[in-house]
Amino acid sequence: MNVIQTRGPAGSAARTDARYAAVRARTEALAAPLSPEDQCIQSMPDASPAKWHRAHTTWFFETFLLIPHLDGYQRFDERFGFLFNSYYEAAGPRHARPRRGMLTRPSAAEVTAYRAHVDAGMRNLLGDLPPEAQPLVELGLQHEEQHQELLLTDILHALSQNPLLPAYAPDWQEPRAATGTPQYLPLPEGIAEIGHAGAGFVFDNETPRHRTWIAGCRIADRLVSNADWLAFMADGGYRTPTLWMSDGWATCAAEGWESPLHWHRRGDGWMQFTPGGLRPLDPAMPVRHVSWYEADAFARWSGKRLPTEAEWEAAAALPGFRDATGIGWQWTNSAYLAYPGFRPWEGAVGEYNGKFMINQMVLRGGSLATPPGHVRPSYRNFFPPGARWQFSTLRLAEDAA
């Protein structure tokens, strides 16, 4: 496994135990505002119920750590391996993803008991963790942090289907972002190194670090705003096929897109459904919940383009590059493909990233739903070009010429 994680000096076991407890507790805190009924709903095939996220992340620790490494460990329930496997073919068969919302049982309370059972086993294991298992602990925690973000975006989509538009957290505070006219930062022509470098955890798809050519461009110092998007809409952006990729235009027409996801027209203005409920749209804030298709069409309408992921990563080190994280994942113009020399992890966890390297586009940065400390410049998120239930946004770029 090319996860960079080593057995540290005395006291590192205690730090690992504390980190494990903190990550697991954060998942429960995110689920705390949800009723048992909330936790069961699956609003579309791409989303999963909150209860399933809680159970699946627990299944990961049970399957890849406790069963092979803790002597005498007893499964909480033999059936849970089938119910809560996601896509790990090597780990056995699984319940169909689009039907996760049918799992009214086990109950949310039983999932809580499952988490407690696995947490007790992990406390025992972490007290005497074999070296070969150490990378898997950190992978499991990083994996759970990914599902924390998915839990929030999935429940936001689910609540958006309710005519009452109930708030996930009525006191939700929106993040602050740079406002005003964007400035374009020069990124000179030359060879850049991208990919993970240094110590610490890394997903396999961020490696190996390698050199790539950048033709030279200028990249916006901030994200596209809601006001910019309103101008695009007023100018017929959703009604002009020449702005769109063919697949994008077909999707736009089929889905009846007229605005970003979670926007609601009220009289002469717009409201936006947020984790805090339905709120007036702030024109100065960055747009979010747009697909790659929409982002690409907007860039073309603007006379600009989306940056490549290499341009984005190189530009992230420039002074004045604002809101790289904490607002929204930023679409790039790069297909999600393997880096030169890429090697997936060995074993079942090798299915984690590599097998999705087709029909996806790369997003960079990190969103308001991304857990603290879970982002870095080399992080590669990826979704199909039509996906827009994530907190996805964009910044523009243009060729240097």
Contacts in CASP RR format, 6 or more apart in sequence:
PFRMAT RR
TARGET T0000
AUTHOR 0000-0000-0000
METHOD contacts of the structure
MODEL  1
MNVIQTRGPAGSAARTDARYAAVRARTEALAAPLSPEDQCIQSMPDASPA
KWHRAHTTWFFETFLLIPHLDGYQRFDERFGFLFNSYYEAAGPRHARPRR
GMLTRPSAAEVTAYRAHVDAGMRNLLGDLPPEAQPLVELGLQHEEQHQEL
LLTDILHALSQNPLLPAYAPDWQEPRAATGTPQYLPLPEGIAEIGHAGAG
FVFDNETPRHRTWIAGCRIADRLVSNADWLAFMADGGYRTPTLWMSDGWA
TCAAEGWESPLHWHRRGDGWMQFTPGGLRPLDPAMPVRHVSWYEADAFAR
WSGKRLPTEAEWEAAAALPGFRDATGIGWQWTNSAYLAYPGFRPWEGAVG
EYNGKFMINQMVLRGGSLATPPGHVRPSYRNFFPPGARWQFSTLRLAEDA
A
1 135 0 8 1.000
1 136 0 8 1.000
1 139 0 8 1.000
1 204 0 8 1.000
1 345 0 8 1.000
1 346 0 8 1.000
1 349 0 8 1.000
2 202 0 8 1.000
2 204 0 8 1.000
2 207 0 8 1.000
2 343 0 8 1.000
2 345 0 8 1.000
3 135 0 8 1.000
3 138 0 8 1.000
3 139 0 8 1.000
3 201 0 8 1.000
3 202 0 8 1.000
3 204 0 8 1.000
3 345 0 8 1.000
4 196 0 8 1.000
4 198 0 8 1.000
4 199 0 8 1.000
4 200 0 8 1.000
4 201 0 8 1.000
4 202 0 8 1.000
5 134 0 8 1.000
5 135 0 8 1.000
5 137 0 8 1.000
5 138 0 8 1.000
5 200 0 8 1.000
5 201 0 8 1.000
6 134 0 8 1.000
7 131 0 8 1.000
7 134 0 8 1.000
13 126 0 8 1.000
13 127 0 8 1.000
13 129 0 8 1.000
16 126 0 8 1.000
16 129 0 8 1.000
16 134 0 8 1.000
16 137 0 8 1.000
17 123 0 8 1.000
17 126 0 8 1.000
17 127 0 8 1.000
19 141 0 8 1.000
20 122 0 8 1.000
20 126 0 8 1.000
20 137 0 8 1.000
20 141 0 8 1.000
21 119 0 8 1.000
23 141 0 8 1.000
23 144 0 8 1.000
23 145 0 8 1.000
23 371 0 8 1.000
24 115 0 8 1.000
24 119 0 8 1.000
24 144 0 8 1.000
26 148 0 8 1.000
26 371 0 8 1.000
27 53 0 8 1.000
27 54 0 8 1.000
27 57 0 8 1.000
27 144 0 8 1.000
27 147 0 8 1.000
27 148 0 8 1.000
27 151 0 8 1.000
28 54 0 8 1.000
28 112 0 8 1.000
28 115 0 8 1.000
30 148 0 8 1.000
30 151 0 8 1.000
30 152 0 8 1.000
31 39 0 8 1.000
31 50 0 8 1.000
31 54 0 8 1.000
31 151 0 8 1.000
33 168 0 8 1.000
33 169 0 8 1.000
34 50 0 8 1.000
34 155 0 8 1.000
34 168 0 8 1.000
36 51 0 8 1.000
36 107 0 8 1.000
36 108 0 8 1.000
36 109 0 8 1.000
38 50 0 8 1.000
38 155 0 8 1.000
38 158 0 8 1.000
38 159 0 8 1.000
39 49 0 8 1.000
39 50 0 8 1.000
39 51 0 8 1.000
39 54 0 8 1.000
39 108 0 8 1.000
40 49 0 8 1.000
40 51 0 8 1.000
40 101 0 8 1.000
40 103 0 8 1.000
40 104 0 8 1.000
40 108 0 8 1.000
41 49 0 8 1.000
41 101 0 8 1.000
41 158 0 8 1.000
42 48 0 8 1.000
42 49 0 8 1.000
42 52 0 8 1.000
42 98 0 8 1.000
42 100 0 8 1.000
42 101 0 8 1.000
42 158 0 8 1.000
43 154 0 8 1.000
43 157 0 8 1.000
43 158 0 8 1.000
43 160 0 8 1.000
43 161 0 8 1.000
44 157 0 8 1.000
44 389 0 8 1.000
45 97 0 8 1.000
45 98 0 8 1.000
46 387 0 8 1.000
46 389 0 8 1.000
47 150 0 8 1.000
47 153 0 8 1.000
47 154 0 8 1.000
47 157 0 8 1.000
47 158 0 8 1.000
47 389 0 8 1.000
48 56 0 8 1.000
48 97 0 8 1.000
48 100 0 8 1.000
48 150 0 8 1.000
48 154 0 8 1.000
49 100 0 8 1.000
49 101 0 8 1.000
49 103 0 8 1.000
49 154 0 8 1.000
50 151 0 8 1.000
50 154 0 8 1.000
50 155 0 8 1.000
51 103 0 8 1.000
51 108 0 8 1.000
51 111 0 8 1.000
52 84 0 8 1.000
52 100 0 8 1.000
52 101 0 8 1.000
52 103 0 8 1.000
53 147 0 8 1.000
53 148 0 8 1.000
53 150 0 8 1.000
53 151 0 8 1.000
53 154 0 8 1.000
54 108 0 8 1.000
54 111 0 8 1.000
54 112 0 8 1.000
54 115 0 8 1.000
54 151 0 8 1.000
55 80 0 8 1.000
55 83 0 8 1.000
55 84 0 8 1.000
55 106 0 8 1.000
55 111 0 8 1.000
55 114 0 8 1.000
55 115 0 8 1.000
56 84 0 8 1.000
56 85 0 8 1.000
56 86 0 8 1.000
56 147 0 8 1.000
57 140 0 8 1.000
57 143 0 8 1.000
57 144 0 8 1.000
57 147 0 8 1.000
58 84 0 8 1.000
58 111 0 8 1.000
58 114 0 8 1.000
58 115 0 8 1.000
58 118 0 8 1.000
59 80 0 8 1.000
59 81 0 8 1.000
59 84 0 8 1.000
59 85 0 8 1.000
60 140 0 8 1.000
60 143 0 8 1.000
60 144 0 8 1.000
61 118 0 8 1.000
61 122 0 8 1.000
61 140 0 8 1.000
62 75 0 8 1.000
62 76 0 8 1.000
62 80 0 8 1.000
62 118 0 8 1.000
63 81 0 8 1.000
63 85 0 8 1.000
63 88 0 8 1.000
63 91 0 8 1.000
64 136 0 8 1.000
64 140 0 8 1.000
64 348 0 8 1.000
64 349 0 8 1.000
65 122 0 8 1.000
65 125 0 8 1.000
65 133 0 8 1.000
65 136 0 8 1.000
65 137 0 8 1.000
66 73 0 8 1.000
66 118 0 8 1.000
66 121 0 8 1.000
66 122 0 8 1.000
66 125 0 8 1.000
67 73 0 8 1.000
67 75 0 8 1.000
69 125 0 8 1.000
69 129 0 8 1.000
69 130 0 8 1.000
69 133 0 8 1.000
70 121 0 8 1.000
70 124 0 8 1.000
70 125 0 8 1.000
73 121 0 8 1.000
76 113 0 8 1.000
76 114 0 8 1.000
76 117 0 8 1.000
76 118 0 8 1.000
77 106 0 8 1.000
77 114 0 8 1.000
80 106 0 8 1.000
80 114 0 8 1.000
81 91 0 8 1.000
81 94 0 8 1.000
82 92 0 8 1.000
82 93 0 8 1.000
82 94 0 8 1.000
82 95 0 8 1.000
83 94 0 8 1.000
83 95 0 8 1.000
83 103 0 8 1.000
83 106 0 8 1.000
84 94 0 8 1.000
84 95 0 8 1.000
85 91 0 8 1.000
85 92 0 8 1.000
85 93 0 8 1.000
85 94 0 8 1.000
85 95 0 8 1.000
86 94 0 8 1.000
86 97 0 8 1.000
87 94 0 8 1.000
87 97 0 8 1.000
87 351 0 8 1.000
87 355 0 8 1.000
88 94 0 8 1.000
88 348 0 8 1.000
88 349 0 8 1.000
88 351 0 8 1.000
89 348 0 8 1.000
89 351 0 8 1.000
90 347 0 8 1.000
90 348 0 8 1.000
90 351 0 8 1.000
91 348 0 8 1.000
95 103 0 8 1.000
106 114 0 8 1.000
125 133 0 8 1.000
126 137 0 8 1.000
129 137 0 8 1.000
136 349 0 8 1.000
138 201 0 8 1.000
139 201 0 8 1.000
139 349 0 8 1.000
139 352 0 8 1.000
142 201 0 8 1.000
142 203 0 8 1.000
142 374 0 8 1.000
143 352 0 8 1.000
145 371 0 8 1.000
145 374 0 8 1.000
146 374 0 8 1.000
148 369 0 8 1.000
148 371 0 8 1.000
149 367 0 8 1.000
149 369 0 8 1.000
149 370 0 8 1.000
149 371 0 8 1.000
149 374 0 8 1.000
152 168 0 8 1.000
152 275 0 8 1.000
152 369 0 8 1.000
153 369 0 8 1.000
153 389 0 8 1.000
153 390 0 8 1.000
153 391 0 8 1.000
154 389 0 8 1.000
155 168 0 8 1.000
156 168 0 8 1.000
156 262 0 8 1.000
156 273 0 8 1.000
156 274 0 8 1.000
156 275 0 8 1.000
156 389 0 8 1.000
157 389 0 8 1.000
159 165 0 8 1.000
159 166 0 8 1.000
159 167 0 8 1.000
159 168 0 8 1.000
159 273 0 8 1.000
160 261 0 8 1.000
160 262 0 8 1.000
160 273 0 8 1.000
165 273 0 8 1.000
165 277 0 8 1.000
165 278 0 8 1.000
166 277 0 8 1.000
167 275 0 8 1.000
167 276 0 8 1.000
167 277 0 8 1.000
168 275 0 8 1.000
168 276 0 8 1.000
168 277 0 8 1.000
169 275 0 8 1.000
169 276 0 8 1.000
170 276 0 8 1.000
170 277 0 8 1.000
171 276 0 8 1.000
172 274 0 8 1.000
172 275 0 8 1.000
172 276 0 8 1.000
172 277 0 8 1.000
174 274 0 8 1.000
174 282 0 8 1.000
174 285 0 8 1.000
174 368 0 8 1.000
175 326 0 8 1.000
175 327 0 8 1.000
175 368 0 8 1.000
177 222 0 8 1.000
177 223 0 8 1.000
177 285 0 8 1.000
177 286 0 8 1.000
177 322 0 8 1.000
177 323 0 8 1.000
177 327 0 8 1.000
178 221 0 8 1.000
178 222 0 8 1.000
178 223 0 8 1.000
178 322 0 8 1.000
178 323 0 8 1.000
179 222 0 8 1.000
179 225 0 8 1.000
179 284 0 8 1.000
179 285 0 8 1.000
180 222 0 8 1.000
180 225 0 8 1.000
180 284 0 8 1.000
182 220 0 8 1.000
182 221 0 8 1.000
182 222 0 8 1.000
182 395 0 8 1.000
182 396 0 8 1.000
183 220 0 8 1.000
183 221 0 8 1.000
183 222 0 8 1.000
184 218 0 8 1.000
184 219 0 8 1.000
184 220 0 8 1.000
184 221 0 8 1.000
184 398 0 8 1.000
185 218 0 8 1.000
185 219 0 8 1.000
185 220 0 8 1.000
185 221 0 8 1.000
185 315 0 8 1.000
185 318 0 8 1.000
185 320 0 8 1.000
185 321 0 8 1.000
186 218 0 8 1.000
186 400 0 8 1.000
187 214 0 8 1.000
187 216 0 8 1.000
187 217 0 8 1.000
187 218 0 8 1.000
187 219 0 8 1.000
187 311 0 8 1.000
187 314 0 8 1.000
187 315 0 8 1.000
187 318 0 8 1.000
187 400 0 8 1.000
188 214 0 8 1.000
188 216 0 8 1.000
188 400 0 8 1.000
189 214 0 8 1.000
189 215 0 8 1.000
189 216 0 8 1.000
189 400 0 8 1.000
190 213 0 8 1.000
190 214 0 8 1.000
190 216 0 8 1.000
191 211 0 8 1.000
191 212 0 8 1.000
191 213 0 8 1.000
191 214 0 8 1.000
192 211 0 8 1.000
192 212 0 8 1.000
192 213 0 8 1.000
192 214 0 8 1.000
192 310 0 8 1.000
192 313 0 8 1.000
192 314 0 8 1.000
193 209 0 8 1.000
193 210 0 8 1.000
193 211 0 8 1.000
193 212 0 8 1.000
194 209 0 8 1.000
194 210 0 8 1.000
194 212 0 8 1.000
194 309 0 8 1.000
194 310 0 8 1.000
194 313 0 8 1.000
194 314 0 8 1.000
194 378 0 8 1.000
195 206 0 8 1.000
195 207 0 8 1.000
195 208 0 8 1.000
195 209 0 8 1.000
195 210 0 8 1.000
195 313 0 8 1.000
195 339 0 8 1.000
195 378 0 8 1.000
196 202 0 8 1.000
196 206 0 8 1.000
196 207 0 8 1.000
196 209 0 8 1.000
196 376 0 8 1.000
196 378 0 8 1.000
197 209 0 8 1.000
197 378 0 8 1.000
202 378 0 8 1.000
203 352 0 8 1.000
203 353 0 8 1.000
203 379 0 8 1.000
203 380 0 8 1.000
204 342 0 8 1.000
204 343 0 8 1.000
204 344 0 8 1.000
204 345 0 8 1.000
204 350 0 8 1.000
204 352 0 8 1.000
204 353 0 8 1.000
204 354 0 8 1.000
205 338 0 8 1.000
205 339 0 8 1.000
205 342 0 8 1.000
205 353 0 8 1.000
205 354 0 8 1.000
205 357 0 8 1.000
205 380 0 8 1.000
206 378 0 8 1.000
206 379 0 8 1.000
206 380 0 8 1.000
207 339 0 8 1.000
207 342 0 8 1.000
208 339 0 8 1.000
208 340 0 8 1.000
208 341 0 8 1.000
208 342 0 8 1.000
209 378 0 8 1.000
210 339 0 8 1.000
210 340 0 8 1.000
210 341 0 8 1.000
212 310 0 8 1.000
214 308 0 8 1.000
214 310 0 8 1.000
214 311 0 8 1.000
214 314 0 8 1.000
215 399 0 8 1.000
215 400 0 8 1.000
216 311 0 8 1.000
216 399 0 8 1.000
216 400 0 8 1.000
217 307 0 8 1.000
217 311 0 8 1.000
217 397 0 8 1.000
217 398 0 8 1.000
217 399 0 8 1.000
217 400 0 8 1.000
218 397 0 8 1.000
218 398 0 8 1.000
218 400 0 8 1.000
219 307 0 8 1.000
219 311 0 8 1.000
219 312 0 8 1.000
219 315 0 8 1.000
219 318 0 8 1.000
219 321 0 8 1.000
219 395 0 8 1.000
219 396 0 8 1.000
219 397 0 8 1.000
220 395 0 8 1.000
220 396 0 8 1.000
220 397 0 8 1.000
221 320 0 8 1.000
221 321 0 8 1.000
221 322 0 8 1.000
222 286 0 8 1.000
222 322 0 8 1.000
222 323 0 8 1.000
222 395 0 8 1.000
223 286 0 8 1.000
223 287 0 8 1.000
223 322 0 8 1.000
223 323 0 8 1.000
223 327 0 8 1.000
223 328 0 8 1.000
223 330 0 8 1.000
223 393 0 8 1.000
223 394 0 8 1.000
223 395 0 8 1.000
224 286 0 8 1.000
224 287 0 8 1.000
224 298 0 8 1.000
224 393 0 8 1.000
224 394 0 8 1.000
224 395 0 8 1.000
224 396 0 8 1.000
225 283 0 8 1.000
225 284 0 8 1.000
225 285 0 8 1.000
225 286 0 8 1.000
225 287 0 8 1.000
226 272 0 8 1.000
226 281 0 8 1.000
226 282 0 8 1.000
226 283 0 8 1.000
226 284 0 8 1.000
226 285 0 8 1.000
226 286 0 8 1.000
226 287 0 8 1.000
227 283 0 8 1.000
227 284 0 8 1.000
228 287 0 8 1.000
228 298 0 8 1.000
228 302 0 8 1.000
229 260 0 8 1.000
229 287 0 8 1.000
229 290 0 8 1.000
229 298 0 8 1.000
230 270 0 8 1.000
230 283 0 8 1.000
232 298 0 8 1.000
232 301 0 8 1.000
232 302 0 8 1.000
233 258 0 8 1.000
233 259 0 8 1.000
235 301 0 8 1.000
237 243 0 8 1.000
237 297 0 8 1.000
237 298 0 8 1.000
237 301 0 8 1.000
238 252 0 8 1.000
238 257 0 8 1.000
238 258 0 8 1.000
238 259 0 8 1.000
240 301 0 8 1.000
241 249 0 8 1.000
243 297 0 8 1.000
243 300 0 8 1.000
243 301 0 8 1.000
244 252 0 8 1.000
244 293 0 8 1.000
244 296 0 8 1.000
244 297 0 8 1.000
245 293 0 8 1.000
245 296 0 8 1.000
245 297 0 8 1.000
245 385 0 8 1.000
247 293 0 8 1.000
247 385 0 8 1.000
248 291 0 8 1.000
248 293 0 8 1.000
248 297 0 8 1.000
248 385 0 8 1.000
248 386 0 8 1.000
251 257 0 8 1.000
251 291 0 8 1.000
251 293 0 8 1.000
251 386 0 8 1.000
252 293 0 8 1.000
252 294 0 8 1.000
257 294 0 8 1.000
259 265 0 8 1.000
259 270 0 8 1.000
260 287 0 8 1.000
260 288 0 8 1.000
260 289 0 8 1.000
260 290 0 8 1.000
260 294 0 8 1.000
260 388 0 8 1.000
261 289 0 8 1.000
261 290 0 8 1.000
261 388 0 8 1.000
261 389 0 8 1.000
262 272 0 8 1.000
262 273 0 8 1.000
262 274 0 8 1.000
262 289 0 8 1.000
263 270 0 8 1.000
263 271 0 8 1.000
263 272 0 8 1.000
263 273 0 8 1.000
263 281 0 8 1.000
263 289 0 8 1.000
264 270 0 8 1.000
264 271 0 8 1.000
264 272 0 8 1.000
264 273 0 8 1.000
264 278 0 8 1.000
265 271 0 8 1.000
269 281 0 8 1.000
270 280 0 8 1.000
270 281 0 8 1.000
271 278 0 8 1.000
271 279 0 8 1.000
271 280 0 8 1.000
271 281 0 8 1.000
272 278 0 8 1.000
272 279 0 8 1.000
272 280 0 8 1.000
272 281 0 8 1.000
272 282 0 8 1.000
273 279 0 8 1.000
286 323 0 8 1.000
286 327 0 8 1.000
286 328 0 8 1.000
286 393 0 8 1.000
287 393 0 8 1.000
287 394 0 8 1.000
288 327 0 8 1.000
288 328 0 8 1.000
288 367 0 8 1.000
288 391 0 8 1.000
288 392 0 8 1.000
288 393 0 8 1.000
289 388 0 8 1.000
289 389 0 8 1.000
289 390 0 8 1.000
289 391 0 8 1.000
289 392 0 8 1.000
290 298 0 8 1.000
290 331 0 8 1.000
290 388 0 8 1.000
290 392 0 8 1.000
290 393 0 8 1.000
290 394 0 8 1.000
291 385 0 8 1.000
291 386 0 8 1.000
291 387 0 8 1.000
291 388 0 8 1.000
291 392 0 8 1.000
292 331 0 8 1.000
292 361 0 8 1.000
292 383 0 8 1.000
292 385 0 8 1.000
292 386 0 8 1.000
292 387 0 8 1.000
292 392 0 8 1.000
293 385 0 8 1.000
293 386 0 8 1.000
294 388 0 8 1.000
295 306 0 8 1.000
295 331 0 8 1.000
295 392 0 8 1.000
295 393 0 8 1.000
295 394 0 8 1.000
296 306 0 8 1.000
296 331 0 8 1.000
296 333 0 8 1.000
296 385 0 8 1.000
298 394 0 8 1.000
299 305 0 8 1.000
299 306 0 8 1.000
299 394 0 8 1.000
299 396 0 8 1.000
302 396 0 8 1.000
303 398 0 8 1.000
304 396 0 8 1.000
304 397 0 8 1.000
304 398 0 8 1.000
305 333 0 8 1.000
305 396 0 8 1.000
305 397 0 8 1.000
305 398 0 8 1.000
305 399 0 8 1.000
306 331 0 8 1.000
306 332 0 8 1.000
306 333 0 8 1.000
306 394 0 8 1.000
306 396 0 8 1.000
306 397 0 8 1.000
307 315 0 8 1.000
307 332 0 8 1.000
307 333 0 8 1.000
307 395 0 8 1.000
307 396 0 8 1.000
307 397 0 8 1.000
308 332 0 8 1.000
308 333 0 8 1.000
308 334 0 8 1.000
309 332 0 8 1.000
309 334 0 8 1.000
309 362 0 8 1.000
309 364 0 8 1.000
309 380 0 8 1.000
310 334 0 8 1.000
311 332 0 8 1.000
311 397 0 8 1.000
312 330 0 8 1.000
312 332 0 8 1.000
312 364 0 8 1.000
312 365 0 8 1.000
313 364 0 8 1.000
313 377 0 8 1.000
313 378 0 8 1.000
315 321 0 8 1.000
316 324 0 8 1.000
316 364 0 8 1.000
316 365 0 8 1.000
316 377 0 8 1.000
317 377 0 8 1.000
324 364 0 8 1.000
324 365 0 8 1.000
324 366 0 8 1.000
324 377 0 8 1.000
325 365 0 8 1.000
325 366 0 8 1.000
325 367 0 8 1.000
325 370 0 8 1.000
325 375 0 8 1.000
326 365 0 8 1.000
326 366 0 8 1.000
326 367 0 8 1.000
326 368 0 8 1.000
326 370 0 8 1.000
326 375 0 8 1.000
327 366 0 8 1.000
327 367 0 8 1.000
327 368 0 8 1.000
327 391 0 8 1.000
327 393 0 8 1.000
328 365 0 8 1.000
328 366 0 8 1.000
328 367 0 8 1.000
328 368 0 8 1.000
328 391 0 8 1.000
328 392 0 8 1.000
328 393 0 8 1.000
329 363 0 8 1.000
329 364 0 8 1.000
329 365 0 8 1.000
329 366 0 8 1.000
329 367 0 8 1.000
329 370 0 8 1.000
329 381 0 8 1.000
329 390 0 8 1.000
329 391 0 8 1.000
329 392 0 8 1.000
329 393 0 8 1.000
330 363 0 8 1.000
330 364 0 8 1.000
330 365 0 8 1.000
330 366 0 8 1.000
330 392 0 8 1.000
330 393 0 8 1.000
330 394 0 8 1.000
330 395 0 8 1.000
331 361 0 8 1.000
331 363 0 8 1.000
331 392 0 8 1.000
331 393 0 8 1.000
331 394 0 8 1.000
332 361 0 8 1.000
332 362 0 8 1.000
332 363 0 8 1.000
332 364 0 8 1.000
333 361 0 8 1.000
334 361 0 8 1.000
334 362 0 8 1.000
335 360 0 8 1.000
335 361 0 8 1.000
335 362 0 8 1.000
336 356 0 8 1.000
336 357 0 8 1.000
336 358 0 8 1.000
336 360 0 8 1.000
336 361 0 8 1.000
336 362 0 8 1.000
336 380 0 8 1.000
336 382 0 8 1.000
337 357 0 8 1.000
338 354 0 8 1.000
338 357 0 8 1.000
342 354 0 8 1.000
344 350 0 8 1.000
344 351 0 8 1.000
344 352 0 8 1.000
344 353 0 8 1.000
344 354 0 8 1.000
344 355 0 8 1.000
345 352 0 8 1.000
356 382 0 8 1.000
359 384 0 8 1.000
360 382 0 8 1.000
360 383 0 8 1.000
360 384 0 8 1.000
360 385 0 8 1.000
361 382 0 8 1.000
361 383 0 8 1.000
361 384 0 8 1.000
361 385 0 8 1.000
362 380 0 8 1.000
362 381 0 8 1.000
362 382 0 8 1.000
363 381 0 8 1.000
363 382 0 8 1.000
363 383 0 8 1.000
363 390 0 8 1.000
363 392 0 8 1.000
364 377 0 8 1.000
364 379 0 8 1.000
364 380 0 8 1.000
364 381 0 8 1.000
365 375 0 8 1.000
365 377 0 8 1.000
365 379 0 8 1.000
365 381 0 8 1.000
366 375 0 8 1.000
366 379 0 8 1.000
366 381 0 8 1.000
367 390 0 8 1.000
367 391 0 8 1.000
367 392 0 8 1.000
368 391 0 8 1.000
369 391 0 8 1.000
383 390 0 8 1.000
383 392 0 8 1.000
END
